[in-house]
Amino acid sequence: MIVVLILICLTMLVLVTGVVLMAVGGNLNNKLRTKLMFLRVALQGMAVCLLFMLCLLHIPF
């Protein structure tokens, strides 16, 4: 359960960072946007897979 919450919080942090960088613009946005998107998708994937495994094992979350 705690791991799922950590993954969700990390996903939100990466998402907010990406939105702020996009709003500010500039050279830093161009350098980091692909890496941030990949990181966000990877974190979301891990969270979804973990939730799916918890549901399959009937572990309450």
Secondary structure as UniProt FT lines:
FT   HELIX           2..24
FT   HELIX           27..56
FT   TURN            57..58
//
